[in-house]
Amino acid sequence: MLTKNHQHHIDLLVQLKGRLGRIYSHLLIQAFAVSMISVFIPIHLLKLGFSLETVFLFLLIQWGCFSLLAPVAGLVIQRVGVKEVIMLRTPLLIGALVFLIYMDAKPFLQPYFPVAALMLGASSILYTLSITSLFSKSMRLKSPGSDTGKLFSLPQIGTIAGPFVGGFIILKAGFPVLFAIVSVVMLLSLIPIFRIKKNVDHPDFTAAEAFGFFLTHKKLAFLLNIYSIRLFVIYMVVPIAIYLSLNDVLSLGFIVSCISLLTMLMMLKIGIWTDKIGVRSMLKFGAIINCLFFFILGLVAKMPVFIYISVAAGLISAFADVPIESNVYSIAKRHKSPLPFLVFKEFSSAIGRALLFVFLILLADKLELAFYLASASSIVLAFF
């Protein structure tokens, strides 16, 4: 599944619009395309007959690749630049979607599902590091919370309808048609990129500097692993649980669109509040309230009210997301090049993501335990 990272990081282009020019148009188009499939790839695998354990294995491979390839992606971005990396990232993602289409038409390809997972992971890390490195350079240290709130919220203006549109296309025409439409739209999004004559940025990067942060930021590395557990439960496990509860792709798309709308509005406010009361105070509040809501999700996981609590939990998640992300981007901003620190951020989250997905593979028939795990990880954040 493609995570919300594909949608969240576009807003920095609003701040850099004059400098980035046509990349702005490209990423807005691509953000809408990705939003149409962001929650449906795991559902596609379930529809193909994959067990829930295998779906979580797919996600483990995808996000393991995402984290472990971060240093390689950093080197690629430093060598070829942001413009070329964006162009490279797009065919990788399309290739993964084409493979998923053929898995439907040619079942003998299904055992090779790790190929699609690896391509999705590689595509995602190239995109995420490119966009966040540009954002970190442009954000204002005087208002990191507000800037991060915008980074996570404004892109969703153009992608709120995406999940619902995706669900509608699946309902009327099927998953292969949706993947084909998204692939065509993403190819069209490259047209503005081809018209750019010069590169946008060549951020400095060395693997030694990135790995050096593990010695100087041990506490943060631990926090990022705990944070990634909570983050992936809300953005991946919750949509899967909603689908298993409703067995309706259109309803799932509608619910995710509603969550996106509410989260967009909330994050703008939380960013401002974070600058006023401080990152630590906001994080403590966010950790406590997230702990409470995830615990409630575990209690009601098999009840009809689960859907409504899920919407509220998605909204509440922003109280932890904004302070943590703003703190990370503020630290990255203070370095000559933010890219090594951002590689450290993504690479250091590997253990937390791996533990979560291994936990889910072993206990796939008890999804409510994932919510209790997220609740426990949330309260740990209060002590940082």
URMOLIN-V275556 format. One record per residue. RES is the residue in one letter. SS is DSSP state (H for helix, E for strand, C for the rest). Layout:
BEGIN
RES_SS + RES_SS
END
This chain:
BEGIN
M_C + L_C + T_C + K_C + N_H + H_H + Q_H + H_H + H_C + I_C + D_C + L_H + L_H + V_H + Q_H + L_C + K_H + G_H + R_H + L_H + G_C + R_H + I_H + Y_H + S_H + H_H + L_H + L_H + I_H + Q_H + A_H + F_H + A_H + V_H + S_H + M_C + I_C + S_C + V_C + F_C + I_H + P_H + I_H + H_H + L_H + L_H + K_H + L_C + G_C + F_C + S_C + L_H + E_H + T_H + V_H + F_H + L_H + F_H + L_H + L_H + I_H + Q_H + W_H + G_H + C_H + F_H + S_H + L_H + L_C + A_H + P_H + V_H + A_H + G_H + L_H + V_H + I_H + Q_H + R_H + V_H + G_C + V_H + K_H + E_H + V_H + I_H + M_H + L_H + R_H + T_H + P_H + L_H + L_H + I_H + G_H + A_H + L_H + V_H + F_H + L_H + I_H + Y_H + M_H + D_H + A_H + K_C + P_H + F_H + L_H + Q_H + P_H + Y_H + F_H + P_H + V_H + A_H + A_H + L_H + M_H + L_H + G_H + A_H + S_H + S_H + I_H + L_H + Y_H + T_H + L_H + S_H + I_H + T_H + S_H + L_H + F_H + S_H + K_H + S_H + M_C + R_C + L_H + K_H + S_H + P_H + G_H + S_H + D_H + T_H + G_H + K_H + L_H + F_H + S_H + L_H + P_H + Q_H + I_H + G_C + T_C + I_C + A_C + G_H + P_H + F_H + V_H + G_H + G_H + F_H + I_H + I_H + L_H + K_H + A_H + G_C + F_H + P_H + V_H + L_H + F_H + A_H + I_H + V_H + S_H + V_H + V_H + M_H + L_H + L_H + S_C + L_C + I_H + P_H + I_H + F_H + R_C + I_C + K_C + K_C + N_C + V_C + D_C + H_C + P_C + D_C + F_C + T_C + A_H + A_H + E_H + A_H + F_H + G_H + F_H + F_H + L_H + T_H + H_C + K_H + K_H + L_H + A_H + F_H + L_H + L_H + N_H + I_H + Y_H + S_H + I_H + R_H + L_H + F_H + V_H + I_H + Y_H + M_H + V_H + V_H + P_H + I_H + A_H + I_H + Y_H + L_H + S_H + L_H + N_C + D_C + V_H + L_H + S_H + L_H + G_H + F_H + I_H + V_H + S_H + C_H + I_H + S_H + L_H + L_H + T_H + M_H + L_H + M_H + M_H + L_H + K_H + I_H + G_H + I_H + W_H + T_H + D_H + K_H + I_H + G_C + V_H + R_H + S_H + M_H + L_H + K_H + F_H + G_H + A_H + I_H + I_H + N_H + C_H + L_H + F_H + F_H + F_H + I_H + L_H + G_H + L_H + V_C + A_C + K_C + M_C + P_C + V_C + F_H + I_H + Y_H + I_H + S_H + V_H + A_H + A_H + G_H + L_H + I_H + S_C + A_H + F_H + A_H + D_H + V_H + P_H + I_H + E_H + S_H + N_H + V_H + Y_H + S_H + I_H + A_H + K_H + R_C + H_C + K_C + S_C + P_C + L_H + P_H + F_H + L_H + V_H + F_H + K_H + E_H + F_H + S_H + S_C + A_H + I_H + G_H + R_H + A_H + L_H + L_H + F_H + V_H + F_H + L_H + I_H + L_H + L_C + A_C + D_C + K_C + L_C + E_H + L_H + A_H + F_H + Y_H + L_H + A_H + S_H + A_H + S_H + S_H + I_H + V_H + L_H + A_C + F_C + F_C
END
